[in-house]
Amino acid sequence: NKQNYKNSRCFLNNDSLLLSLSLLLFLLLIALSSSALNLRRFTGCAVREFTFMAKKPGCGGLHVTTDACWGRCETWEKPIVDPPYIESFQRVCTYNESRLVTVRLPHCLRGVDPTYTFPSALRCECGLCLTRTTECETAV
């Protein structure tokens, strides 16, 4: 009789464990799917990992992974009576704080400096687009 009690208790513990793990997995899947939806609706600016091809004339390219700014910022325009006839408020997702990172590009021709320097984001913000550091216009 004691043996049956032990077996049933062990069986209940296994069932409880299985139920708990199933519930945990279900909640994890919900959290992951809602975070993907939240990224589509996200308004703001955040640091995010980004991979690009670092290259310059006379050297081979190198895939580099760094932190960059990513997001959407509030922007609007409205008509006004006086010139320039449009009042606008335009912010872009840009670097608030960054550090410079230098890598060596492969297969550079003789006489070509193999170093390639780029910014890595530490903090990002919605701010004014500064043409001295950022390409502010896009081609449509």
Stockholm file with secondary structure:
# STOCKHOLM 1.0

chainA/1-140         NKQNYKNSRCFLNNDSLLLSLSLLLFLLLIALSSSALNLRRFTGCAVREFTFMAKKPGCGGLHVTTDACWGRCETWEKPIVDPPYIESFQRVCTYNESRLVTVRLPHCLRGVDPTYTFPSALRCECGLCLTRTTECETAV
#=GR chainA/1-140 SS CHHHHHHHHHHHHHHHHHHHHHHHHHHHHHHHHHHHHHHHHCCEEEEEEEEEEECCTTSCCEEEEEEEEEEECCEEEEECSSTTCEEEEECEEEEEEEEEEEEECSSCCTTCCCEEEEEEEEEEEEECCCTTTSCCCCCC
#=GC SS_cons         CHHHHHHHHHHHHHHHHHHHHHHHHHHHHHHHHHHHHHHHHCCEEEEEEEEEEECCTTSCCEEEEEEEEEEECCEEEEECSSTTCEEEEECEEEEEEEEEEEEECSSCCTTCCCEEEEEEEEEEEEECCCTTTSCCCCCC
//
